[in-house]
């Protein structure tokens, strides 16, 4: 089935949730005022409205340095040897294979499907219908696997473990599909003091899912920037009005 990458909706569509998948993960919803959202699956713990959400941690035994079989240019299947963690059926569907070292390093490919494979066994990765290996792979090639970044998202923890990808415009129950806001005005949970017109960053020091002020000259200046405080500020554990700019 083919899904559009961007859909245009009406105010309130961003609050749609469901227990069944209705569109491709990562689909962009744009509202008439330009606010944008991306479709995601909550990873299993309820996330309240206005909270920062992040991609889950990559599988440590799949994320890089997987021995990769020699593969001809033009092929749409790649065989990798897993670390000591099994795959589930289509765990990496709509995710990515990337070459991190050796011959043909630096490429990334969209994954269509994968079978069940045991830990330390080989696993045949099938690429998207319109994607294919550009440069041949050989015995020196090492690869990694990434699930779709919008699959099984989590509330952003107080210590960064992966990229923050959006803010919940409404609460998302465990294992529920819905949207994460990435662009435009949003109500955002904060930790500490924030200032109108100044940037926000991820990783609320004491509150998961909270944003903090970005101090470019002090601690936290290297954290991911997510937007700017608009003009309504809030005390810690309340919500500020922010203009998001999350890619």
N, C-alpha and C positions, 0 to 999 in steps of 0.2 A: 504494500500500500504506500502511496506517495502522500506526503504531508507538505503544506506550504511552510516556508521558513518564517514568514512574518504574517500575522493576521491583524486586522484592524477591528477594534471593538468599541462598545459603548461604555460609559461610566458604570461601574459596578461589575463588569465582566471580570475584572482582575480579582474579584473575591470568590470566583467560582472554585469549588473544590469537589472532589469525587474520589471514590474508592477504586474506580477503574480508569485506565489510561485512555484519554480522549484525543491526544495528539502527540507528536514526537517530543521527547524531552529536549529542552532548550529552545522550543518554538517561541518567537518573540510576539508578544501582544502589545500593540500600540493603541493608546486611547486618543480621543480627539484633541486633548491638550498637549500631546507629545510625550506624556509619561510612558515608560516602557517597562515590560515585565517579561520574565522567562519562565517557561513551564517546567516544573520539577516534581520529583517524588520525595516526600519526607521519609527519612531513614528509619523511623520506628519509635521516636520519642516526640511527644507533642511539642510544637513550637508556637508560642504566643504571637499575636500581631505586633508588628513594629520591631521585631528582633532580627539581628544580622544572622544570616545563614551561610554555611560554607560547604564546599565539597568534602566528602568523607576522605579519610586517609587512604592512599593507594595500598594495595596488597603488597606487603613487604617482599614476598617471594615471587612476585610477578612484575614489580615496578621497573626493573632495569637489569642489565647484564644477563639476560636470558640467552643461552646458546641458540643460535638461529641456523637452520639448515640452508645449504646453498639453494638459491632461488633465482630463476631466470627473470630478466627484465620482461615485463608484460604479464607476469603471473598475477593471479588474484587470490592465491593461497600462500600462506607462509607457515612453516612448521617451527615452533619454538619448544625448547625443553624447560618445563616449569621448575621453580624451586619447590620446596617441600610443602606446598599447599595446592589442593585440588581446585579445579574450576567447576562451576555449575553451568548448566546448559544456557548458552547465550548470555552469560555473565557480562561479556564484553560487547554485546550487540550495541551499535551506535556509539561505541567507544573508539579508542585509538591504539594503534601499534606504532611505536616510534623506534628508530634505530639510534642507539645512544653511543655506540663505539664500533670501531673496525670499519671494514669496507662498506660503503654506501651509508655511513653514519650521517645523521642530521635530517633524515626524512621522517615524515609522519603520514600515516594512512588511516582512513576511516574503516572500522570493522563492521561487517554485516552480521557475522555469527561465529560461534565457537561451540565445540562439543563438550561434554563432560570428560575431564581428563584427571587422572590421579596426580598427586604430588610427585615430583621428580620424573614425571613421564612426559612424552611429547604431546603437543596439542596443535592441531591444525587450525589456523586462523584464516577465515574467509573474509576478504575485503569487500567493501561496497561495490555494487555493480558497475559504478563509473570510476572506480579507483583501481590502480594496478601498480605493481612494483616498477619504479622508474629505472633505477640502476641495480644491476644484479647483486645479490647477496652471496657471501661465501662463508667459509668456516671461521673467519675472524669477526664476522658481524655479531654484535650483541644488541638485543632489543628489549623493550619494555612494553607493558600493557596498562592502559588506563581505561577504567569504566567511564561511561558518559558522566561529565562533571555534575549533571543535574539529577543523577540517579542516587537515591538514598542520601539526600543532603542532611546535614546536622546543624544544630544551633552553633554559632561561632563560639569556640571555647575561649577561656580567658588567656590561654597560651596558644599562639597560632600553630595550627597543624596542617592547614591547607588554605587555599585561596577562598576568601569571602566572595560570594557570588550574588547576593541580593538581600533584600529586606522583605519579610512577610507582610503583605497588605491586610491579611486576616489570619486568624489562627489556623494552623495545619495540624490535624490529628495524626496519630501514629499511622504510618503506611498510607497516607492520603496524598493524592495529587493536587497541585495547585500552582500558584504563581509566586515568583519572587521579584520584587521591584528592583530595577537597575538604574533607571533614569528618572529625573524630575522630582517634584516635591513629595516628601514622605514624612510620616511620623515615625521617629526612630528612638529607641531606647538608648539612654546615655548613662555613662558612669563618670563621676567627677564633674568638674566645671567645664562648660563649653561657652564659646563666645560668638555672637552674631557676626557673620561675615568671615569667620575663620574655618579652616578645614577640619574634617573629622577623620579619624582612623579606626581601624579594627582593634579588637582585643581589649574589652573592658576589663580592667585589672581585677575587679571583684565580682563582676556580674557577666555571666555568659550571655552572648547575644547583644551586648551593649557596645556602643561606639564611644570613643573618647576624643578629646581635643588632640589635634596633631601639633606638637611642639617641634618645629623644624630645628630649633637650636638646643633641644634638650632630649630627655629620654623618650623613646617611642618614635623618633623621627624616621626610623627605617620601616615602620609598619605600613601596611597597605592603606592608601588614602581612598576614602569611599565617597566623599562629597564635601559640601560646605553647609554650615549652619545658616539658615535663611535669616529670619529675624525674630523668631520665637524660641527662646532658650528655656532650659528646664534644670531643676536640681537633679542630683544623682538619683538614679532608678526611676526617674520620670522620662517623658518623651519630648524631644525637641522637634521643631520643623526644620527639615534639612532638604537641600537639593542634592540628589544622588547622581553620581557619575561612575558607575561600576561597569567595567567591561568583562 
